[in-house]
Amino acid sequence: MKLNKIWGYGQLFGYSAYEGKNRYQNDHILMTMKEDLCFRYEFKEHYIRLAFINKKEKVTYETIMSDFVLAKINQSRFILTFIDNDTLIGESPNLPTFTCEATLKKIKKMDAVIYNFDQHYLTYAYYKTKKTYRFVIHHSLSLSEAKKDIKHYLRINLDSLIKHYQSYYQKMPKCEDSKYESLYYKCLSVNKVNTHTKEGNIKRFWTTPNRVPHRHMWLWDSGFHALMMSHFNMKLAEECLLAMLEQIEPSGLLPHMITPKTKSNITQPCVLSWISYELYQKSHHKDFLKKVVSYLDKYLTYDLKNRNFHHNGLLSWKTNPDNPKCKCDECGLDNSPRFDFDEDMDSIDFSSYLAMDASYLSEIYHVLGNFKKEEEWNQVSKRMTDLINTLLYDKHDHTFYDRLISGKLTKVLTPTSFLPLCFKQVNQKRAEEMVKTLFNKKLLCTPFPFATISQKDPRFSNDMWRGGVWLHLNYFIIRGLKQYGYIKQAKQIRDITLKTVNKWYSKYGCIFEFFDSMDKVSPFKCARKGKPLKEPDYRKHMHAITDFHWSAVFTYLLIQNDY
């Protein structure tokens, strides 16, 4: 089992819902820093740095996963892991040191030291063995809790605890591509750390894109995460999808972002019928389809009624023209140049997603024996597909575009232009035309394909949706190529994608949110709605997110050849 042993800034370290109860509010989550065996507690207001070595000491890493680290410091054993959500335990030849950007108050007690800052408390105790120190660090939100005896934790058998955490990965499905075995287990680690227990208005297990810094539950992210989880924990995959669907409003609006206390008032791309059906095909759990079908119906009906802005049957995203850094949060492509027109458009992606998801809702109704509803949603899908092919296709460029209210196509080329190809919404002849455009090396087919805007566009860069590469779009394109018989090309894109993701993982130990389409610039050096810092620090400027959950999802699926 080749587990991660690459140290680098940005790896998440936290207690997972797979192990027991964890928390969204005042979460006990750490992030690895650039310096060896240095961590940062990522509390909301301030942070604490937790360090174990000085610059002269040599560190050899054995395993770095989301909830345990094994290493050697000058040949002495180092262990750091979790007992529960708020308690770290470990062994080290050095005592840990604590530093804080804010005032760090030190409260001495008989057997331990309490560090106090911003109503957070870290209680720290240790004892010395012949060669190393055994230590425990407990996080709490009250002084009375901080004063409780924690020394009993020091008696826990560390070796047994580590074997328990290792056994999680030993039970996982076999890695189908040995070249990427370490990356494969890293994907599982990212999934594990970004999974939460129920809290507040979220009544089930749920997932987040990344516990630092996004933290919340998001609509299509939740579906993508469930796709991966269905390979090894179907029950949890179904739970996490239901956790999202149960947030639906009486109107049918499914909010794009949820916290245990709040909801947004916009939605996101409709992919949950497709994902629900994918789960069913693996599990054959008809009861699960019975639980989700009414939510899915209500959700797609809302989109059809409330996003048909031009009353022509095609759908339009709700946009934010006054926010240049995020003109279309609802679309999920925050700063895409598609929305620089600052007007409502018939959106190729929204319409294509709806046609695709309606066809899968039709399939769900077929399984459930409701043939009237099956035909109803089948007709919705066909009508939308016909409109897409009639109104949004450019016969000269051999691709699809968004359409302005004037009827003019925008001519802004992005991978979303190819979603009708991905979702098998075009005939074979049109598919052949589109594939030629897709693989044009002067447009989207960059050294790391596919750029999120054409190289010919003056706005082309390595910024998020202005030239960066996103793995879910590559995954959709690979599926589409395979469906139309372009097996060789699908494998080519699969192999390039995995090779590039693995390249940057091998350097930093992270799986990134997006990548440079020219594959020249580190993800940390890519723009993300602003100029990148010399040294990454999301508290100063948000860089490409590290240990990003849906990137781990699609990396995992490609490694397992599930497309």
C-alpha positions in Angstrom: 0.0 0.0 0.0 1.7 3.2 -1.2 0.4 5.9 1.0 1.3 9.6 0.7 4.8 10.5 2.1 5.1 14.0 0.4 5.2 16.9 2.7 4.0 20.3 1.5 1.9 23.4 2.3 -1.9 23.0 2.2 -2.6 19.4 3.2 -5.7 19.1 5.4 -5.3 17.4 8.8 -8.6 16.7 10.7 -10.9 14.2 12.2 -13.4 12.6 9.8 -17.1 11.6 10.1 -15.9 8.2 9.0 -14.3 7.9 12.5 -16.8 9.7 14.7 -18.6 13.0 15.4 -16.9 16.1 14.1 -18.0 19.7 13.8 -18.6 22.6 11.4 -18.7 25.4 13.9 -15.4 26.2 15.6 -13.9 23.2 13.8 -10.7 21.6 15.0 -8.9 21.5 11.6 -5.2 21.9 10.8 -3.3 22.5 7.6 0.3 21.5 6.9 2.7 24.4 6.4 5.8 24.6 4.1 8.2 24.0 7.0 8.8 20.4 8.0 6.3 19.1 10.7 4.7 22.5 11.1 0.9 22.7 11.2 -1.5 25.6 11.5 -4.7 25.5 13.4 -7.2 27.2 11.0 -9.6 28.8 13.4 -12.0 31.4 12.0 -10.4 34.6 13.4 -6.8 33.7 14.0 -4.4 30.7 13.7 -1.9 28.9 15.9 1.2 27.4 14.5 2.2 24.0 16.0 5.8 23.0 15.2 8.0 20.0 16.2 11.5 20.6 14.9 14.1 23.3 14.4 15.7 24.0 11.0 18.8 21.8 11.5 17.0 18.6 12.2 16.5 16.0 9.4 13.0 14.6 8.8 12.2 11.4 6.9 8.5 10.9 6.1 6.9 7.5 6.2 3.1 8.4 5.8 1.2 11.7 5.6 -2.6 11.2 5.5 -5.5 13.4 6.6 -5.6 12.0 10.1 -2.2 10.5 10.9 1.4 11.4 10.2 4.4 9.0 10.7 8.0 10.2 10.3 11.4 10.1 11.8 13.3 13.1 13.3 17.0 12.3 13.3 16.0 8.6 13.4 13.7 9.0 16.3 10.0 8.1 15.9 7.4 10.8 15.3 3.7 10.1 15.4 0.7 12.6 15.3 -2.9 11.5 15.1 -6.4 12.0 16.5 -8.2 10.3 19.3 -11.4 12.2 18.6 -12.4 15.5 16.9 -10.8 17.7 19.5 -7.8 15.6 20.7 -4.4 15.1 19.1 -2.0 12.5 20.5 1.5 11.8 19.5 5.1 10.9 20.1 8.2 13.0 19.3 11.8 13.5 20.3 10.9 17.2 20.6 8.2 19.0 22.5 5.8 20.9 20.3 5.9 24.7 20.3 2.9 27.0 20.0 2.9 30.4 18.4 0.0 32.6 17.5 -0.7 35.7 15.3 -2.9 37.0 18.2 -2.2 37.2 21.9 -1.7 33.7 23.3 -2.3 33.5 27.0 -0.7 30.7 29.0 -2.5 29.3 32.0 -0.5 26.8 34.1 -2.1 24.0 36.0 -0.8 21.1 37.9 -0.3 18.5 35.1 -0.8 20.6 32.0 -0.6 24.0 30.3 -3.6 25.7 28.8 -3.2 28.1 25.9 -6.1 30.6 25.6 -7.0 32.8 22.5 -10.3 34.1 21.2 -12.4 31.8 23.4 -10.5 28.7 22.2 -8.4 26.7 24.6 -5.6 24.2 23.8 -4.7 22.0 26.8 -1.3 20.4 26.5 0.3 17.7 28.6 3.2 15.3 28.1 5.6 12.9 29.7 9.1 11.8 28.7 10.1 8.3 27.8 13.8 7.2 27.3 14.2 8.7 23.9 11.0 10.7 23.1 8.1 12.6 24.5 4.5 11.3 24.6 2.1 14.3 24.3 -1.6 15.1 24.1 -3.2 18.4 22.8 -6.9 18.9 23.5 -9.1 21.7 22.0 -12.1 23.0 23.8 -14.4 26.0 23.8 -14.7 26.7 27.5 -12.2 27.1 30.4 -14.1 24.5 32.5 -13.6 21.9 29.7 -10.0 22.9 29.3 -9.3 22.3 33.0 -10.5 18.6 32.7 -7.8 16.0 33.2 -6.4 14.9 29.8 -3.4 12.9 31.0 -5.4 9.6 30.8 -5.1 10.0 27.0 -1.4 9.5 27.3 -1.9 5.8 28.2 -3.5 5.0 24.8 -1.6 2.5 22.7 -0.3 4.6 19.8 0.6 1.6 17.6 -2.9 0.1 17.9 -4.4 3.5 17.0 -2.2 3.9 13.9 -3.1 0.3 12.8 -6.7 1.3 13.1 -6.2 4.3 10.7 -4.2 2.3 8.3 -6.8 -0.4 8.2 -9.3 2.1 6.6 -7.2 2.2 3.5 -6.4 -1.5 3.5 -10.2 -2.2 3.1 -10.6 0.1 0.1 -11.1 -1.3 -3.5 -8.0 -2.3 -5.4 -6.2 0.6 -7.2 -6.8 -0.2 -10.9 -3.7 1.7 -12.2 -0.5 0.9 -10.2 1.3 4.0 -11.6 -1.0 6.1 -9.5 -1.3 4.0 -6.3 -0.1 6.8 -4.0 -2.3 9.4 -5.7 -5.2 6.9 -5.5 -4.9 6.7 -1.7 -4.4 10.5 -1.5 -7.9 10.8 -3.2 -9.4 8.6 -0.5 -7.7 10.7 2.2 -9.1 13.9 0.8 -12.6 12.4 0.7 -12.2 11.2 4.3 -11.2 14.5 5.8 -13.9 16.5 4.0 -16.8 14.4 5.4 -18.9 15.7 8.2 -21.5 14.4 10.7 -25.0 15.9 11.0 -25.3 19.3 12.6 -28.0 22.0 12.8 -30.3 22.0 9.8 -28.2 19.3 8.1 -29.7 16.1 9.4 -27.4 13.6 7.8 -23.8 12.9 7.0 -22.6 15.5 4.5 -19.5 16.6 2.5 -17.7 19.8 1.9 -15.4 20.9 -1.0 -12.6 21.6 1.5 -12.8 22.3 5.2 -10.3 25.1 4.7 -11.4 27.6 3.5 -14.9 26.9 1.9 -16.2 24.7 4.7 -19.9 24.7 3.6 -22.0 22.1 1.8 -22.5 22.9 -1.9 -25.0 21.5 -4.4 -23.2 19.9 -7.3 -20.1 19.2 -5.2 -22.2 17.0 -3.0 -23.3 15.0 -6.0 -19.8 14.6 -7.3 -18.5 13.5 -3.9 -21.3 10.8 -3.7 -20.1 9.4 -7.1 -16.8 8.6 -5.6 -18.1 7.3 -2.3 -20.5 4.9 -4.1 -17.4 2.8 -4.9 -16.7 2.0 -1.3 -19.5 3.2 1.0 -22.9 3.3 -0.8 -24.8 4.0 2.4 -22.8 7.1 3.0 -23.0 8.2 -0.6 -26.8 8.0 -0.5 -26.8 9.8 2.9 -24.7 12.7 1.5 -26.9 13.1 -1.5 -30.1 13.1 0.6 -28.5 15.6 3.0 -28.3 18.0 0.0 -31.7 17.2 -1.5 -33.5 17.7 1.8 -32.5 21.3 1.8 -35.0 22.1 -1.0 -37.3 25.1 -0.4 -41.1 24.8 -0.8 -40.7 26.7 -4.1 -38.5 23.9 -5.4 -35.3 26.0 -5.2 -32.4 23.8 -4.2 -29.8 26.2 -2.7 -26.3 26.2 -4.0 -24.7 26.5 -0.6 -25.8 25.3 2.9 -24.4 25.7 6.4 -25.9 24.1 9.5 -27.7 27.5 10.1 -28.1 29.2 6.7 -29.0 28.7 3.0 -28.2 30.7 -0.1 -31.0 32.0 -2.5 -29.5 30.8 -5.8 -29.1 27.3 -7.2 -26.4 25.4 -9.2 -26.1 23.0 -12.2 -28.6 20.2 -12.1 -26.7 16.9 -12.1 -28.3 15.1 -9.2 -30.8 13.0 -11.2 -27.8 11.6 -13.2 -25.8 10.9 -10.0 -28.8 9.3 -8.2 -29.3 7.0 -11.2 -25.5 6.2 -11.2 -25.8 5.2 -7.6 -28.8 3.0 -8.3 -27.0 1.2 -11.1 -24.3 0.2 -8.6 -26.6 -0.6 -5.7 -30.0 -1.5 -7.2 -31.5 0.2 -4.1 -35.0 1.1 -5.4 -35.9 2.5 -2.0 -33.2 5.1 -2.4 -34.8 6.2 -5.7 -38.2 6.4 -3.9 -36.6 8.8 -1.4 -35.0 11.2 -3.9 -37.5 11.2 -6.8 -39.9 13.9 -5.5 -37.0 16.2 -4.6 -35.5 15.8 -8.1 -38.8 16.4 -9.8 -39.5 19.5 -7.7 -35.9 20.8 -8.3 -36.0 20.5 -12.1 -39.5 21.9 -12.3 -38.3 25.0 -10.4 -35.4 25.5 -12.9 -37.8 25.2 -15.8 -40.3 27.7 -14.4 -37.8 30.2 -12.9 -34.8 30.3 -15.2 -36.6 30.5 -18.6 -35.9 34.3 -18.7 -36.5 34.7 -22.4 -39.6 32.6 -22.5 -38.2 30.4 -25.3 -37.7 27.2 -23.4 -33.9 27.6 -22.9 -32.5 28.4 -19.5 -30.5 31.3 -18.2 -28.3 31.7 -15.1 -29.0 34.3 -12.5 -25.9 36.6 -12.6 -24.2 39.3 -10.6 -23.0 41.9 -13.2 -21.7 44.2 -10.4 -19.2 41.6 -9.1 -16.3 41.3 -11.6 -14.7 38.5 -9.6 -17.9 36.4 -9.5 -20.4 37.4 -12.1 -22.1 34.0 -12.0 -21.9 32.1 -8.7 -25.0 30.2 -9.7 -23.3 28.7 -12.8 -20.3 27.6 -10.7 -17.9 29.2 -13.2 -17.5 32.3 -11.1 -15.3 34.6 -13.2 -15.8 33.0 -16.7 -15.6 35.5 -19.6 -18.9 34.1 -20.8 -20.6 36.5 -18.4 -18.7 39.7 -19.4 -21.6 40.7 -21.6 -23.5 41.6 -18.4 -26.9 40.5 -19.7 -29.1 37.5 -19.4 -28.2 34.8 -21.9 -29.7 31.5 -23.0 -27.0 29.4 -21.4 -25.6 26.4 -23.2 -24.5 24.7 -20.0 -27.7 25.2 -18.0 -29.9 24.0 -20.8 -27.6 21.0 -21.5 -27.5 20.0 -17.9 -31.3 20.2 -17.6 -31.8 18.1 -20.7 -29.4 15.5 -19.4 -30.8 15.5 -15.9 -34.4 15.3 -17.2 -33.5 12.2 -19.2 -32.1 10.5 -16.0 -35.2 11.5 -14.0 -37.2 9.8 -16.8 -35.1 6.7 -16.3 -35.7 6.9 -12.5 -39.5 7.1 -13.0 -39.2 4.0 -15.4 -37.5 2.0 -12.6 -40.3 3.1 -10.2 -43.0 2.1 -12.7 -44.5 5.6 -13.1 -44.6 5.6 -16.9 -46.7 8.8 -17.2 -43.9 10.7 -15.4 -41.3 8.8 -17.4 -42.8 10.1 -20.6 -43.3 13.6 -19.2 -39.6 14.0 -18.4 -38.5 12.3 -21.5 -40.4 14.9 -23.5 -38.8 17.7 -21.4 -35.4 16.3 -22.3 -36.2 16.0 -26.0 -37.7 19.5 -26.3 -34.7 21.1 -24.5 -32.3 19.1 -26.7 -34.1 20.2 -29.9 -33.9 23.9 -28.8 -30.2 23.5 -28.0 -29.4 22.1 -31.4 -31.6 24.6 -33.2 -30.8 27.9 -31.4 -27.3 27.5 -29.9 -25.2 25.7 -32.5 -22.8 27.6 -34.8 -22.5 25.7 -38.1 -19.3 27.7 -39.0 -17.4 27.0 -35.8 -18.9 23.6 -35.3 -19.7 24.1 -31.6 -22.3 25.6 -29.3 -22.4 29.1 -27.6 -24.6 31.1 -25.3 -27.2 33.2 -27.0 -27.9 36.9 -26.3 -31.4 38.3 -26.1 -30.9 39.7 -29.6 -30.5 36.2 -30.9 -26.8 36.6 -31.6 -24.4 33.9 -30.3 -21.7 35.1 -28.0 -18.8 33.3 -29.7 -17.1 32.8 -26.4 -15.6 29.3 -26.6 -15.3 27.3 -23.4 -15.5 23.6 -22.6 -19.2 24.2 -21.7 -19.7 24.6 -25.5 -19.1 20.9 -25.7 -21.6 19.7 -23.0 -24.1 18.5 -25.7 -21.3 16.2 -27.0 -20.6 15.1 -23.4 -24.2 14.3 -22.7 -24.9 12.7 -26.1 -27.3 15.4 -27.3 -26.0 15.6 -30.9 -26.1 13.2 -33.8 -22.9 11.4 -35.0 -22.2 13.8 -37.9 -22.4 16.8 -35.6 -20.2 15.0 -33.0 -17.6 14.5 -35.7 -17.6 18.2 -36.5 -17.4 19.1 -32.8 -14.5 16.7 -32.1 -12.4 18.5 -34.7 -13.0 21.8 -33.0 -12.4 20.3 -29.6 -8.9 19.0 -30.5 -7.9 22.2 -32.4 -4.5 23.1 -30.7 -5.1 26.8 -31.3 -8.3 26.8 -29.3 -9.0 24.7 -26.1 -6.7 21.8 -26.7 -3.7 23.2 -24.7 -0.7 21.1 -23.5 -2.9 20.2 -20.6 -6.4 20.1 -22.2 -8.9 21.6 -21.9 -8.5 25.3 -21.2 -11.6 27.0 -19.9 -11.4 29.6 -22.6 -9.9 29.7 -26.1 -6.2 30.6 -26.5 -7.3 33.1 -29.1 -9.3 35.1 -26.6 -7.4 38.1 -25.3 -8.5 37.2 -21.8 -6.8 33.8 -21.9 -4.6 33.3 -18.8 -4.1 30.7 -16.0 -6.9 32.2 -13.9 -9.7 29.9 -12.6 -12.2 30.0 -15.5 -10.2 32.2 -17.8 -7.9 29.5 -19.0 -7.4 27.1 -16.1 -8.2 23.4 -16.3 -10.9 21.8 -14.2 -11.1 18.0 -13.8 -14.9 17.7 -13.9 -15.0 19.1 -17.4 -12.3 16.8 -18.6 -14.2 13.9 -17.0 -17.4 14.9 -18.9 -15.5 15.3 -22.2 -13.9 11.9 -21.7 -17.3 10.3 -21.2 -18.6 12.0 -24.3 -15.8 11.0 -26.5 -16.2 7.4 -25.4 -19.9 7.4 -26.1 -19.3 8.5 -29.7 -16.7 5.9 -30.3 -13.6 8.1 -29.8 -12.0 5.5 -27.5 -8.4 6.4 -28.3 -8.9 10.1 -27.8 -10.8 9.5 -24.5 -7.9 7.4 -23.2 -5.4 10.1 -24.3 -7.2 12.8 -22.3 -7.5 10.5 -19.4 -3.8 9.7 -19.4 -2.7 13.4 -19.8 -5.1 14.4 -17.0 -3.8 11.8 -14.5 -0.1 12.5 -15.5 -0.5 16.2 -14.8 -2.4 15.8 -11.5 0.2 13.3 -10.3 3.0 15.7 -11.3 1.9 18.4 -9.0 0.8 16.0 -6.3 4.3 14.5 -6.4 5.7 17.9 -5.7 3.4 19.3 -3.0 1.4 16.3 -1.7 -1.9 18.1 -2.6 -4.7 17.6 -5.1 -5.5 21.0 -6.5 -8.7 22.8 -7.4 -7.6 23.8 -11.0 -4.4 23.8 -13.1 -2.5 25.8 -15.6 -3.6 24.7 -19.1 -0.1 25.3 -20.5 1.3 23.1 -17.6 4.2 25.6 -17.0 3.0 27.2 -13.8 2.5 25.6 -10.4 -1.2 25.7 -9.2 0.0 27.9 -6.4 1.3 30.4 -9.0 -1.9 30.5 -11.0 -4.1 33.5 -10.7 -7.3 33.1 -8.7 -9.4 36.2 -9.1 -6.2 38.2 -8.4 -2.4 38.1 -8.5 -0.9 35.1 -6.6 1.4 35.6 -3.6 5.1 34.7 -3.7 4.4 32.2 -0.9 0.8 30.7 -0.8 -1.4 31.7 2.1 -5.1 31.6 1.6 -5.7 34.0 4.5 -4.0 36.8 2.5 -5.1 35.7 -1.0 -7.1 32.6 -1.9 -4.9 30.5 -4.1 -5.9 27.4 -6.0 -7.6 25.3 -3.3 -5.6 22.4 -1.9 -7.0 19.0 -1.1 -10.0 19.9 -3.1 -12.7 17.3 -2.9 -14.1 17.1 -6.4 -10.7 17.1 -8.0 -10.0 14.1 -5.8 -13.3 12.6 -7.0 -12.5 12.8 -10.7 -8.9 11.8 -10.2 -10.2 8.7 -8.4 -12.7 7.9 -11.1 -10.2 8.2 -13.9 -7.7 6.0 -12.0 -10.4 3.4 -11.6 -11.4 3.8 -15.3 -14.9 4.6 -14.2 -16.1 6.9 -17.0 
